[in-house]
Amino acid sequence: MRAPSLSSRNLGARLKPEERPVYAQRRIVPSVEIRFPLPPSTNSLFANVVGRGRVKTPKYRAWRQQAALLIDVQRPGRMAGPCDVAIYLPPFRGDIDNRVKPCLDVAVAAGIIADDGQRYLRGHPLVGIDRTATDVRMVFTMPSVEEQDRAEIEVRAREGQNCAHIAVSLGLDEGHVRTVLAEIGR
């Protein structure tokens, strides 16, 4: 039997998103603001190549590299849990939705967020057009501790955990847990 390869490509594939060095080595902060050029439209990010499948286009690779370098120079921290994100785009022609995915992808590649899935983003990004901007501005913010506690209490109650267990698990007062559950109608 052959030992598994430890090449960087295979090693990176086995890491959980939050274990990737580009993410894990950044300091945790309550908010991050980054700026970078407008990405290409989602329609021009990938090309179908016979024998290889879908591959990043040269235009997309160049934009990602430039954006990642510009973000790195800004020395941002990282979000340590589910966060909110707002994306402010400069004026451009085309669909707004087609610019959101590459913005989230470059934030993941730069290590600002571990991944762009539901575990790491609290909802769909707020997207707007900044008529005075020339670059994309992304703002990531952590919810308050109170909001985080409320969300965790709600999830645990949905999973069938009782008030006492939730309180002990989260290090909260049982009365507080009962109050939160009453407010959300559980």
Backbone torsions as a table, in degrees:
resi	resn	phi	psi	omega
1	MET	NA	139.3	-175.7
2	ARG	-89.7	138.6	177.3
3	ALA	-70.5	143.9	179.1
4	PRO	-63.8	145.5	179.6
5	SER	-71.7	142.7	178.3
6	LEU	-109.9	26.3	178.1
7	SER	-62.4	153.8	-177.3
8	SER	-59.8	-32.6	179.6
9	ARG	-64.5	-47.7	179.7
10	ASN	-70.3	-38.1	-179.7
11	LEU	-62.5	-44.3	179.6
12	GLY	-62.8	-32.4	-178.7
13	ALA	-69.7	-26.8	-177.3
14	ARG	-89.8	-14.3	-178.7
15	LEU	-74.0	142.4	171.4
16	LYS	-69.5	154.9	-177.8
17	PRO	-53.0	-41.3	-177.3
18	GLU	-76.5	-5.3	178.6
19	GLU	-98.1	-7.8	179.9
20	ARG	-62.5	132.4	-177.1
21	PRO	-54.9	-39.9	-178.8
22	VAL	-59.0	-28.0	178.2
23	TYR	-91.5	-52.2	-172.6
24	ALA	-63.4	-27.7	-176.7
25	GLN	-85.1	-5.7	176.3
26	ARG	-83.5	151.5	177.6
27	ARG	-76.1	149.0	179.2
28	ILE	-83.0	132.4	-179.6
29	VAL	-136.1	159.0	-179.7
30	PRO	-78.1	-20.1	177.3
31	SER	-154.2	153.6	179.5
32	VAL	-138.9	137.3	172.2
33	GLU	-125.0	127.6	178.8
34	ILE	-130.2	154.9	178.7
35	ARG	-132.6	144.0	179.3
36	PHE	-164.6	167.3	-177.5
37	PRO	-66.3	157.2	176.5
38	LEU	-59.5	130.0	180.0
39	PRO	-76.7	163.4	172.2
40	PRO	-66.9	161.6	177.5
41	SER	-63.9	148.6	177.0
42	THR	-53.4	-32.2	-179.3
43	ASN	-63.0	-20.3	-177.6
44	SER	-116.6	22.8	-179.4
45	LEU	-83.6	-35.6	-174.9
46	PHE	-128.6	153.8	175.8
47	ALA	-129.5	148.8	174.9
48	ASN	-86.7	123.9	-179.3
49	VAL	-119.4	124.8	-179.0
50	VAL	-57.8	130.5	178.5
51	GLY	86.2	-15.1	-179.2
52	ARG	-121.9	-20.1	-177.6
53	GLY	86.6	-146.4	-178.6
54	ARG	-84.4	128.9	179.5
55	VAL	-130.3	153.9	177.5
56	LYS	-65.7	138.3	177.8
57	THR	-74.8	156.7	176.2
58	PRO	-56.8	-37.8	179.4
59	LYS	-62.2	-43.4	180.0
60	TYR	-68.7	-43.5	178.7
61	ARG	-59.7	-43.6	179.9
62	ALA	-64.0	-44.1	179.1
63	TRP	-62.8	-45.9	-179.9
64	ARG	-59.2	-43.4	-179.9
65	GLN	-63.1	-46.6	179.4
66	GLN	-63.2	-46.1	-179.2
67	ALA	-62.9	-44.2	-180.0
68	ALA	-61.7	-40.6	178.0
69	LEU	-64.7	-44.0	179.2
70	LEU	-64.1	-38.4	178.0
71	ILE	-67.1	-43.2	-179.0
72	ASP	-60.4	-39.3	178.8
73	VAL	-62.5	-30.2	-179.7
74	GLN	-74.3	-13.9	177.6
75	ARG	51.8	52.7	-179.6
76	PRO	-76.6	162.0	172.7
77	GLY	-85.5	-157.8	179.9
78	ARG	-136.9	160.5	176.7
79	MET	-90.6	132.0	-174.5
80	ALA	-94.1	-0.5	-179.8
81	GLY	-163.9	-167.7	179.0
82	PRO	-57.1	129.8	-176.2
83	CYS	-133.2	170.5	174.6
84	ASP	-99.9	150.1	178.5
85	VAL	-137.2	137.8	174.2
86	ALA	-121.1	135.3	-179.6
87	ILE	-120.8	121.3	178.8
88	TYR	-110.8	115.1	-176.2
89	LEU	-99.1	147.4	172.4
90	PRO	-74.5	164.1	177.5
91	PRO	-59.6	139.5	178.5
92	PHE	-159.4	170.0	176.9
93	ARG	-96.1	143.2	176.9
94	GLY	115.0	-174.9	-176.6
95	ASP	-80.1	135.8	177.8
96	ILE	-62.8	-43.9	-177.5
97	ASP	-55.8	-32.2	-177.1
98	ASN	-70.9	-8.1	-179.6
99	ARG	-105.6	-12.3	-176.1
100	VAL	-71.9	-47.9	-176.0
101	LYS	-57.3	-49.4	179.1
102	PRO	-63.9	-30.8	177.1
103	CYS	-64.1	-45.9	178.3
104	LEU	-65.2	-40.2	-179.9
105	ASP	-61.3	-40.8	-179.2
106	VAL	-72.3	-30.2	175.8
107	ALA	-66.4	-36.6	175.7
108	VAL	-68.6	-47.4	-179.0
109	ALA	-60.7	-33.4	-179.8
110	ALA	-82.2	-10.2	178.0
111	GLY	86.9	17.9	178.0
112	ILE	-75.5	-44.1	174.3
113	ILE	-123.8	151.2	-177.9
114	ALA	-68.7	-37.1	-177.2
115	ASP	-161.8	163.4	179.6
116	ASP	-101.3	21.9	178.0
117	GLY	-85.9	178.9	-176.1
118	GLN	-65.3	-22.8	177.5
119	ARG	-69.1	-22.4	-172.3
120	TYR	-115.4	-18.9	175.7
121	LEU	-118.1	134.7	-176.0
122	ARG	-76.0	-17.0	179.9
123	GLY	-173.6	-175.0	177.9
124	HIS	-66.6	141.3	-179.7
125	PRO	-60.2	145.5	169.3
126	LEU	-77.4	125.3	-177.3
127	VAL	-123.3	133.4	178.6
128	GLY	-143.9	167.0	176.9
129	ILE	-106.3	126.3	175.7
130	ASP	-101.4	103.0	-173.8
131	ARG	-61.8	-18.4	-179.3
132	THR	-98.2	-5.0	-174.1
133	ALA	-85.1	156.1	172.7
134	THR	-117.3	-14.7	179.0
135	ASP	-125.6	167.6	173.5
136	VAL	-78.4	139.7	173.2
137	ARG	-123.2	123.8	177.5
138	MET	-115.3	135.4	179.2
139	VAL	-124.6	120.1	177.9
140	PHE	-107.0	134.0	178.2
141	THR	-137.0	142.4	175.7
142	MET	-85.9	143.4	174.4
143	PRO	-69.3	160.4	178.4
144	SER	-63.8	161.9	178.5
145	VAL	-58.6	-38.7	-179.8
146	GLU	-63.3	-43.2	177.9
147	GLU	-64.1	-39.9	179.2
148	GLN	-64.4	-43.6	178.8
149	ASP	-62.2	-45.0	179.3
150	ARG	-58.1	-46.5	-179.1
151	ALA	-62.9	-42.2	-179.2
152	GLU	-67.1	-40.2	177.5
153	ILE	-61.7	-45.3	-179.2
154	GLU	-62.3	-44.7	-179.9
155	VAL	-62.7	-46.0	-178.2
156	ARG	-66.1	-35.6	177.5
157	ALA	-66.8	-40.9	177.1
158	ARG	-61.2	-31.8	178.9
159	GLU	-78.7	-4.3	176.6
160	GLY	94.6	9.5	178.2
161	GLN	-75.1	142.8	179.7
162	ASN	-84.4	168.0	-175.1
163	CYS	-56.5	-46.0	-177.4
164	ALA	-62.2	-44.3	-179.4
165	HIS	-64.5	-43.1	178.9
166	ILE	-61.2	-46.1	-178.6
167	ALA	-59.4	-47.4	-179.6
168	VAL	-64.9	-44.5	-178.2
169	SER	-60.6	-37.2	-176.5
170	LEU	-98.3	-3.6	-179.0
171	GLY	69.9	34.6	-178.8
172	LEU	-112.4	165.0	174.4
173	ASP	-74.3	137.1	-177.9
174	GLU	-62.2	-33.8	177.4
175	GLY	-62.6	-38.5	178.0
176	HIS	-63.6	-43.5	179.2
177	VAL	-61.3	-44.4	179.2
178	ARG	-61.7	-41.1	179.4
179	THR	-61.9	-47.1	179.9
180	VAL	-60.8	-44.6	-179.3
181	LEU	-65.0	-35.5	176.8
182	ALA	-65.9	-40.0	-179.5
183	GLU	-66.2	-32.5	-179.3
184	ILE	-92.7	1.7	175.0
185	GLY	80.5	33.1	177.9
186	ARG	-112.2	NA	NA
